Amino acid sequence: LSYLSFPCRYFRWWFKKTRIEKKSAFIDLLCAVPLQQIYGCPLGGIGGGTITRGWRGEFCRWQLNPGIYHYETVIADQFTVCLRCKGQTVYQQVLSVERPSTLQGWNWGYCGHYAFYHALYPRAWMVYELPGQNVVLTCRQVSPVIPHDYKDSSLPVGVFIWEVENGRDEDVDVSIMFSLQNGMGTKEDRSGGHWNEPFVFEKEGERVAGVLLHHCTRVNPFTLAISAREKAGTGVTHLTAFNPAGSGREVWQDLLQDGRLDSPTGKSSPTEKGEVTAAAVCASCRVPAQGHKTLELALAWDMPCVHFGSKEKLHLRRYTRFFGSGGNAAPALSHYALTHYEEWERKIDAWQKPILENSQLPSWYKSALFNELYFVTDGGTIWVELPPDCRAEDLQGQAGAGLSHLLPVLREYGRFAYLEGQEYRMYNTYDVHFYASFALIMLWPKLQISLQYDIAVTVVNEDVQPRQYLMCGQTAQVKLKNVVPHDIGDPGDEPWQHVNAYLMHDTADWKDLNLKFVLQVYRDYYLTRDSLYLRDMWPVCQAVMESELKFDTDNDGLIENGGFADQTYDAWVVNGASAYCGGLWLAAVCMMCKMAEVLGDAETQQKYMDILKKGKEAFERMLWNGKYYNYDSSGSDTSSSIMSDQCAGQWFLGACGLDQGEFEVFPKSHVVSALKTIFEKNVMSFAGGTMGAVNGMRPDGVPDTSSVQSNEVWIGVVYALAATMIQEGLVEEGFRTAEGCYRTVWERLGMAFQTPEAYREKKVYRSLAYMRPLSIWSMQLALERRAGWAPAPAQPPQVPIHP
């Protein structure tokens, strides 16, 4: 009955939230973001906001206020080329296929036949073969997203390197004009009081010039900066202000006249209410006949101090540690980007090249592996500094005194959070982060460690605020002690302060959250060998496992699900012992044994060895059917469904080298048989094997339609399944499984840089731009392990429990 009344309850809540309180819903089921097949590689580093450029070159998705998106194409934000020969302008064109109703004094409608787009995150390439001109422009877009780099990776900048190839037999003067509106194309652009000013920044013999666009909103004001690098043979000119809502004829004629802009001095007047303003920067050089030259331009944005929706606290973004929080960093950021991008590219090349040059890896996989990483920056991501006067007690209360390394970690690496999805606005949604976390632990491990400390703090603290749950119609505590939260909050509220924005269920009864914490703790330790972290997390692991033990109602060593949707598949009911949660439980118990061994805690090790022995026997007896593990043990009509995610526990064990010998939890022959069955039924019998693995399949080869989620494909789950197959030696099957998802999302559905959570066979999709597909990095870990790479084994007792 509660399920039947849920739509009415949700609508009442939605109306109150959006129409009366005028706030955004954490999940808006009534106003989904429409699919636009326009997006390309986003600009910007981690946690400073992002601006996405489309594959046609437009600036079309904005996330400067943390976690809040504006899907606006701002037509004035363009690159324009001017070619001059022998003192005459021979060609001037906006490099856009658009034909807008504004700026009609400009030459629009570039023929798309002559342009090509390539993206390999964090870089993109746009090639323009200027028709009839024998000149080719290549714009290379670079953002500072560099593994294991915790400084430059935080910077809110993007660089555009324009390579000009002159195929003519005469010299050509080439100008690239970069125009930008002051704002994001929203109503705030017309709120008045915004202004622009030219700037020059010189340091160590390197000079950068451009225009600052000051956007003076009451909350979260920011400055945009467009600039170019001045060097021998390159001239930089500017236009401080023009009206982007007018014809733009004065800008066009200024450039047409001599390939330069007028460069007025002084700042512009602040805009009146209802008025918009824009600016332009132009870089020019002479390219010799049959020669080649480079022009370098940059976009930077400086929103150093941010409030979330509740405005309770002021947060300083990570990059302010290096560039200050005064709101005047845009010139220095522009200079730093234009003088360091070559070093960034060397590091990006060194990281990507071994994978790109590996002929055994298919091309689609290389594209998927790097391009899915866009979500690390463009997932509403926020990375903030801890206040300098913050004390351990402020974070953890008295109960968390055991987290001795908490303060040093958060002080050094800050606090990191990203959304479950651009439409599902909850930060660090933990059941989903479980899948995505491989990208962090492999590329920015300190951010994963920091995130885990934040989760650990919420576990040991008790929050007793009541909250009404939509689905079950009950009031419950927001967060119980010794229970892992669902998420750390909504950007429309105050994350880290008010956790569990998710209102669909009381997640204190979820079976997977506590287990996923334990599994990540050991996986993180295994890959980093951070023994201080392991020692800090050990009592927290013990607490959440103790809390989880209550779900083993019959004391057979195996937890039971509660007959409602009590895990990440939050609309797919599970009853009794289950392959998914039961498998995660046994994997977590195994890791408790291993951690106890490493820490020399013999008593706890014995306790969990006893549980593991009982639980393994119960799991096999109740769920193994000779070919695969049943969905659950309830005996219902769909108990025997083949769940594509049934080996999730084995996936984590394999990633940590705990899948054989004394620590083998699930018999190898059973794991391989289950994976082969999933491949045969969920993959090859679904959509002709071309769309990945459906979540649930009946033994007769028909998708399980018992819930809205059982007949969906979850892309992040498919990548995790593919990694599990690779771990177990089914490499070809793993690649075939994952390829279906990549081709469906990136090619057939046109969802580049907005990979959704789910789709169905008939091109129905759900939740665009989602966290879980970052799990593709677990495929890379599995491939590296197969190639012989693995951390040195932990030799017990390595870390004494009492220092």
KOLSE-483221 format. One record per residue (C-alpha): x, y, z. Coordinates in steps of 0.1 Angstrom, whole numbers, padded with zeros to 4 digits, always signed. Each point is the difference from the previous one (the first is absolute). Example, Ala and Ser with C-alpha at 12.3 -4.5 7.8 and 13.67 -1.06 7.14 Angstrom:
2
+0123-0045+0078+0014+0034-0007
This chain:
803
+0000+0000+0000+0028+0024+0008+0013-0005-0036-0034+0008-0014-0004+0032+0020+0036+0011-0007-0008+0021-0031-0025+0021+0019+0023+0005+0029+0029+0009-0023-0021+0025-0020-0011+0017+0032+0036+0002+0012+0012+0012-0034-0026+0027-0002+0009+0013+0035+0037-0001-0008+0001+0015-0035-0031+0023+0000-0003+0012+0035+0035-0001+0014+0014+0007-0035+0028-0025+0004+0012-0028-0022-0010-0036+0006+0029-0024+0008-0015-0023-0026-0025+0017-0023-0022-0029-0014-0024+0025-0016+0025+0022-0019+0029-0021-0013+0028+0017-0019-0007-0005-0037+0025-0019-0021+0021+0023-0022+0025-0018-0022+0024+0030+0000+0025-0005+0027+0038-0002-0002+0029+0001+0023-0005+0022+0031+0025+0026+0010+0016+0004+0034+0018-0019+0027-0015-0018+0030-0024+0018+0024+0002+0035-0014-0030-0002-0022-0003-0010-0037-0010+0015-0033-0008-0025-0028+0007+0006-0036-0021-0019-0025+0014-0019-0029-0011+0028-0023+0021+0024+0020-0027+0017+0021+0002+0007+0037-0032-0017+0011+0001-0015+0036+0010+0020+0031+0007-0012+0035+0016+0029+0019-0022+0000+0030+0008-0033+0017-0023-0028-0011-0024+0023-0020-0002-0003-0038-0011+0024-0027-0006-0015-0034+0004+0032-0020+0018+0005-0033+0013+0035+0002+0002+0011-0036+0025+0028+0005+0026-0024+0013+0018-0007-0032+0033-0002-0018+0002+0020-0033+0028-0001-0026+0013+0028-0022+0024-0006-0028+0019+0029-0017+0023-0001-0030+0020+0031-0012-0018+0023+0023-0035-0011-0010-0025-0022+0020-0008-0029-0023-0021-0022+0024-0018+0006+0033-0022-0026+0016-0015-0010+0033+0011-0036+0005-0035-0012+0007-0027-0017-0020-0027+0020+0019-0022+0027-0016-0013+0019+0030-0025+0028+0002+0025+0023+0019+0034+0013-0012-0013-0001-0036+0028+0023-0011+0024-0029+0003+0006-0026-0027-0016-0032+0014-0007-0034-0015+0034-0016-0004-0005-0032-0021+0003-0030+0024+0013-0021-0028+0034+0017+0004+0002-0005+0038+0010-0030+0021-0002-0006+0038+0020-0025+0020+0000-0004+0038+0022-0020+0023-0006+0015+0035+0015+0023+0013+0008+0012-0035-0020+0006-0032+0009+0010-0036-0020+0020-0025+0013+0001-0035-0012+0027-0025+0009-0003-0036-0009+0036-0011-0018-0005-0033+0018+0015-0030+0028+0015+0022+0026-0028+0000+0004+0007+0038-0007-0026+0027-0007+0009+0036+0003-0026+0028-0013+0011+0034+0013-0022+0028-0019+0004+0033+0019-0010+0032-0011-0001+0036+0023-0008+0029-0013-0034+0011+0031-0019+0009+0002-0032+0021+0016+0003+0034+0002+0038-0004-0018+0018+0028+0010+0036-0010-0004+0006-0037-0029-0025-0002-0021+0024+0022+0003+0031-0023-0031+0015-0017+0016+0005-0034+0000-0012-0036+0025+0007-0027-0006+0002-0038+0031-0005-0021-0007+0010-0036+0024-0016-0025-0001+0019-0034+0012-0018-0031+0004+0023-0030+0000-0021-0033+0002+0032-0021+0030+0012-0020-0003+0034+0018+0001+0012+0036-0033+0003+0018-0008+0021+0030-0023-0021+0023-0021+0013+0029-0020-0021+0024-0026+0020+0019-0015-0015+0032-0033+0017+0011-0017-0007+0033-0032+0012+0017+0002+0011+0036-0019-0028+0017-0015-0035-0008-0029+0010-0022-0024+0001+0030-0023+0028+0013+0028+0011+0023+0019+0012-0031-0027+0028-0001+0000+0007+0037+0022+0031-0004+0032+0011+0016+0023-0022-0021+0031+0016-0016+0031-0009-0020+0036+0013+0000+0032-0007-0020+0030-0015+0017+0037-0008-0006+0019-0024+0022+0037-0004-0003+0023-0024+0020+0034-0015-0007+0001+0016-0035-0033-0016-0010-0028+0025-0008-0038-0008-0003-0027+0025-0009-0037-0001-0001-0033+0011+0016-0016-0007+0034-0038-0004+0001-0011+0007+0035-0034-0017+0008-0012+0017+0031-0028-0021+0014-0009+0002+0037+0007-0037+0006+0031-0017-0015+0013+0029-0022+0027-0009-0025+0023+0014-0026+0005-0015-0035+0033+0007-0018+0007-0004-0037+0037+0005-0009+0028-0008-0025+0037-0004+0003+0021+0028-0013+0033-0011-0016+0023+0009-0028-0021+0003-0032-0033-0002+0019-0021+0030+0006-0029+0001+0025-0028+0025-0002-0034+0003+0017-0035+0015+0001-0010+0007+0036-0038+0000-0005-0026-0005-0027-0037-0009+0001-0005-0037-0008-0038+0005-0004+0005+0025-0029+0013-0005-0036+0037+0000+0010+0008+0019-0032+0025+0023+0018+0020-0030+0012+0000-0016-0034+0011+0032-0019+0027+0006+0026+0016-0034-0007-0007+0001-0037+0018+0033-0004+0035-0011+0010-0003-0034+0017+0003+0016+0034-0023+0014+0027+0000+0037+0011+0014-0007+0035-0016+0028+0020+0014+0008+0034-0019+0001+0033-0028-0021+0013-0036-0001-0013-0029+0015+0018-0020-0024+0021-0030-0014-0018-0035+0013+0006-0028-0024+0010-0011-0019-0030+0032+0007-0019+0026-0026-0010+0037+0005-0008+0028-0020-0017+0037+0005-0008+0024-0013-0026+0037-0008-0002+0019-0004-0033+0034-0017-0006+0017+0006-0033+0031-0012-0018+0015-0002-0035+0003-0035-0014+0026-0004-0027-0008-0017-0033-0002-0038+0005+0007+0007+0036-0015-0007+0034-0006+0022+0031-0017-0003+0034-0023+0023+0019-0008-0007+0036-0032+0012+0018-0015-0008+0034-0032+0001+0019+0001+0003+0038-0026+0005+0026+0004+0010+0036-0028-0007+0025+0022-0006+0030-0026+0001+0029-0032-0019-0004-0032-0005+0020-0022-0030-0005-0037+0005-0001-0006+0005+0037+0027+0027+0002+0010-0013+0035+0037-0002-0007+0026+0017-0023+0023-0025-0017+0033+0007-0017+0008-0020-0031+0031-0021-0002+0018+0022-0025-0001+0030+0024+0028-0017+0019+0023+0009-0029-0017+0031-0015-0017+0017+0029-0037+0006+0009-0003+0037-0007-0018-0004-0033+0028+0016-0019+0018-0032-0011-0012-0001-0037+0030+0018-0015+0025-0023+0019-0021-0031-0009+0000+0010-0037+0038+0006+0001+0006-0033+0018-0021-0020-0025+0016+0015-0031+0035-0006+0014-0006-0035+0014-0023-0018-0025+0030-0015-0018+0011-0016+0032-0036-0012+0006-0001-0016-0034+0034-0018+0005-0015-0015+0032-0033-0009-0017+0020-0017-0028+0021-0019+0024-0032-0013+0018-0020-0008-0031+0026-0012-0025+0006-0035+0014-0037-0007-0003-0005+0016-0034+0030-0018-0014-0010-0034+0013-0012-0017-0032-0017-0028+0020-0026+0025+0013-0029+0009-0023-0004+0036-0011-0035+0005+0014+0014-0011+0035+0027+0027-0002-0026+0026-0008-0024-0012+0028+0028-0003+0026+0011+0037-0003-0032+0017-0011-0021-0015+0028+0024+0019+0024-0018+0032-0009-0023-0006+0030+0029+0004+0025-0001+0037-0008-0035+0005-0015-0019-0020+0026-0010+0032+0019+0034-0005+0016+0011+0021+0029+0035-0001+0016+0004+0024+0030+0025+0009+0026-0005-0008+0037-0002+0033+0020+0035+0006+0015-0015+0003+0035-0019-0033-0003+0007-0026+0028-0005-0037+0000-0029+0003+0025-0018+0024-0024-0001-0027-0026-0005-0031+0020-0013+0008+0035+0012-0019+0029-0011-0034-0014+0025+0002-0029+0031+0006+0020+0015-0032-0014+0004+0015-0035+0035+0013+0007+0010+0006-0036-0033+0018-0009+0011+0036+0005+0034-0004-0018-0016-0016-0030-0028+0025-0003+0024+0029+0006+0024-0011-0026-0024-0012-0027-0033+0018+0008-0035-0013-0003-0012-0015-0032-0036-0007-0012-0017-0008-0032-0037-0006-0009-0016-0034-0006-0011+0016-0033-0006+0034-0015-0038-0007+0005+0004-0020+0033+0014+0028+0022+0014-0018+0029+0037+0002+0008+0022-0031+0005-0030-0024-0004+0018-0029+0017-0017-0031-0016+0009+0014-0034+0034+0014+0009+0009-0036+0008+0001-0006-0037+0015+0033-0011+0026+0001+0027+0025-0020-0021+0006+0032-0021+0010+0019+0032+0021-0026+0017+0020-0007-0032+0005+0036-0011-0005+0024+0030+0002-0024+0030+0003+0027+0026-0035+0013-0011-0014-0035+0006+0017-0001+0034-0014+0034+0009-0035-0010-0011+0002-0031+0021+0010+0020+0031-0030+0022-0005-0022-0031-0002+0017-0015+0031-0008+0033+0019-0037-0004-0007+0001-0036+0011+0014+0008+0034-0022+0031+0005-0037-0002+0009-0025+0023-0017-0035-0001+0014-0018+0025-0022-0033-0016-0011-0008-0001-0037-0031-0012-0018+0006-0027-0025-0021+0002-0032-0001-0037-0009-0009-0015+0034-0018+0030+0014+0019-0002+0033+0020+0024+0020+0035-0013+0008+0033+0012+0012+0021+0015-0028+0031-0020+0010+0004-0027+0026+0033-0006+0017+0022-0028-0014-0019+0000-0033+0015+0013-0032-0021+0029-0015-0015-0002-0035+0016+0034-0009+0016+0030+0016-0027+0025-0011-0016+0021-0027+0018+0030-0015-0032+0019+0004+0004-0005+0038+0032-0003+0020+0020-0031-0009+0021-0016+0028-0022+0017+0025-0034-0014-0011+0006-0035-0013-0025-0024-0017-0018+0022-0025-0015-0032-0014-0037-0002+0012-0013-0030-0019+0008-0025+0028+0014-0002+0035+0035-0011-0011+0010-0010+0036-0017-0033-0010+0020-0004-0032+0022-0031-0001+0027+0011-0024+0013+0034+0014+0020-0013+0030+0015-0028-0021+0011+0023-0027+0019+0021+0025+0019-0031+0013+0008-0012-0036+0013+0034-0010+0022+0004+0031+0019-0032-0007+0001+0007-0038+0014+0035+0007+0026-0015+0024+0009-0027-0024+0007+0025-0028+0017+0027+0021+0015-0018+0029-0010+0029+0022+0003-0017+0034-0011+0031+0020-0032+0000-0019-0006-0037+0006+0006+0004+0037-0024+0029+0002-0027-0017-0019+0002-0034+0018-0022+0010+0030-0025+0016-0024-0001-0032-0021-0006-0020+0032-0029+0023+0010-0018-0001-0034+0004-0038-0002-0013-0004+0035-0030+0022-0010-0004-0022-0032-0001-0032+0020-0035+0007+0011-0011-0008-0035+0011-0036+0005-0034-0009+0016+0005-0038+0001+0037+0000+0010+0011-0020-0030+0030+0023-0008-0020+0017-0029-0020+0032+0001-0036+0001-0013-0017+0027-0020-0032+0014+0014-0026-0005-0027+0002+0036-0013+0025+0018-0022+0028+0003+0026+0031+0005-0021+0013+0019-0031-0027-0016-0021-0025+0021+0018-0031-0009-0020+0008-0038-0002-0013-0019+0030+0022-0027+0016-0011-0025+0027+0021-0024+0020+0036-0009-0009+0011+0017-0033+0028-0004-0025+0007+0037+0000+0000+0010+0037+0009-0035+0012+0030+0001-0023+0011+0034+0012-0004-0012+0036+0022-0030-0004+0026+0021-0019+0000+0026+0029+0003-0028+0026+0030-0014-0019+0016+0035-0001-0006+0003+0038+0020-0032+0004+0027+0013-0022+0002+0035+0017+0000-0017+0035+0029-0022-0012+0020+0031-0013-0007+0018+0033+0008-0029+0022-0035-0001+0015-0003-0038+0005-0033+0001+0020-0019+0020-0027+0016-0021-0027-0013-0032+0016-0035+0015+0005-0004+0008-0037+0017-0033-0012-0028-0018+0019-0027+0022-0016+0016-0005-0034+0000-0038+0002-0037-0001+0010-0009+0027-0025+0017-0016-0030-0018-0033+0006-0034+0018+0004+0006+0021-0032+0008-0030-0021-0029-0021+0015-0026+0027-0004+0009+0017-0033+0022-0022-0022-0022-0018-0026+0027-0018-0019+0005+0027-0026-0001+0034+0018-0011+0016+0033-0038+0006+0003-0011+0036+0004-0013-0008+0035-0012-0030+0021-0036+0011+0005-0015-0025-0025-0019+0028-0017-0008+0000-0038+0032+0019-0007+0023-0016+0026+0018-0019-0027+0007+0031-0021+0036+0003-0013+0014+0033+0015+0028+0015-0020+0015+0014+0032-0001-0032+0020+0039-0002+0001+0005+0035+0015+0017-0014+0031+0023-0021-0021+0008+0031-0021+0014+0017+0030+0018-0030+0013+0017-0006-0034+0010+0037-0001+0018-0005+0033+0017-0034-0007-0023-0018+0024-0016-0023-0025+0021-0031+0004+0016-0023+0024-0009+0003+0037-0021+0030-0006-0021-0014-0028-0036+0008+0010-0020-0011-0031+0011-0032-0017+0019+0009-0032-0020-0024-0021-0033+0015+0013+0012+0036-0008+0010-0009-0035-0032-0019-0006-0021+0029+0012+0020+0025-0022-0004-0022-0030-0038-0003+0007-0002+0038+0003+0018+0003-0033-0022-0025-0018-0033+0013+0015+0003+0037+0011+0024+0010-0027-0004-0021-0031-0037-0007+0003-0008+0037+0006-0002+0023-0031+0021-0025-0020+0030+0005+0023+0004+0037-0011-0011+0019+0032+0020-0014+0029-0016-0021+0028-0036+0005+0011-0003+0001+0039-0024-0029+0003-0007-0029-0024-0023-0029+0004+0015-0035-0005-0021-0003-0033+0018+0030-0015-0027+0027+0005+0009+0031+0020-0013+0002+0036-0027+0026+0000-0010-0003+0036+0014+0035+0007+0009+0031-0018+0037-0007+0006+0002-0037-0007-0004+0005-0038+0023+0029-0002+0037+0000-0010+0022+0019+0026+0031+0011-0018+0022+0002+0031-0011-0035+0010+0008-0014-0034+0036+0015+0002+0004-0016+0034-0014-0033-0014+0025+0002-0029+0029+0006+0025-0012-0031+0020+0001-0021-0032+0035+0013-0008+0011-0009+0035-0013-0036-0005+0017-0004-0034-0031+0006-0021+0018+0029-0018-0018-0002-0033-0034-0002+0016+0008+0029+0023+0009+0023-0029-0030-0011-0020-0023+0007+0029+0014+0035+0006+0001+0009-0037-0037-0003-0002-0004+0028+0025+0026+0023-0016-0015-0004-0034-0035+0005+0012+0007+0032+0021+0028+0017-0020-0010-0010-0036-0037-0011-0003-0016+0022+0026+0023+0030-0004+0005+0004+0037+0037+0011-0001+0011+0016+0033-0033-0007+0017+0001-0038+0005-0033-0009+0018-0006-0024+0029-0022-0022-0021-0017-0008-0033-0024-0026-0013-0001-0019-0032-0025+0024-0016+0022+0031+0004-0016+0012+0032+0027+0014+0023+0002+0013+0036+0021+0025+0019+0024+0017-0024+0036+0006+0010+0005-0025+0028+0027-0011+0024+0000-0038-0003+0016-0003-0035+0033+0011+0015+0002-0037+0010+0017-0006-0034+0032+0007+0018-0004-0034+0018+0003-0015-0035+0034+0017-0003+0010-0013+0035-0010-0035-0011+0020+0002-0032+0031+0013+0019-0003-0028+0025-0002-0025-0028+0031+0015-0016+0019-0008+0032-0003+0033+0019-0010-0003+0036+0009+0017+0033+0024-0019+0023-0020-0023+0023-0007+0012+0035+0021-0020+0024-0017-0005+0034+0003+0014+0025+0010+0031-0019-0018+0027+0019-0002-0003+0037-0035+0009+0013+0014+0020+0029+0027+0024-0012
